[in-house]
């Protein structure tokens, strides 16, 4: 099983944002630090989830367990609903991507257990400026 740790971060709300994605499994480790431009922290969390799903689908990963410290992501995916309608299209895009996997799991974890993805997201913020 592939384990995927995700985090989105923004320097300001809205502000320069980034996605951090840490993937381990099948004897390999992958790290992604993706600048996202100017957006809110919630958007950055959703985009980090989408980017990670796209990577998993592209690489042909079939059984994937995601970890996030975002209560927003965890609740939205579990309920397949998000209160803020502005984010609904992003949630729908993510849910469609989950359907391309044979097995998809999502688990909320405390921030202290998501430090690698958090650091990658913070690094990505600085890539917006360069």
Phi, psi and omega in degrees: 000141178270133174252131182235121176255130183232151173204144173242147181215150177225141173263084189110165182219084010276166178185182177304134188228161179208159177247135174244129183227125179237119184240131175222147180149162182055030177077010180234161175229133178233143178228135179230135177232101192245116175292140184244358183086201182269123177196174178282165178297320179297319177298318180298320177298314180295317179294325178296321177297313180298313180300318180295318176298317179299319178298314181298317179295315181299322182276356177079019176291133186251327181241111191227133176244116181266147174233133178219148173261009180267113176296326178303309181297311183302311180295315183297318181290317180299317183270349187053040182204145176225134185299312183284111184299336178301328183266354183303317179298326178292318177298317180298320178299316180296316181297322176298320179293324179297331180290344179276357179258148178292314177225131180230128176235149175223131181227134173281137176229156176293153181306323182297338179266004183237029188294329181292311179296322178299314180296320178296321178294320179293321176298322182295326178304315182291336177291336177297328187276341184268000000 
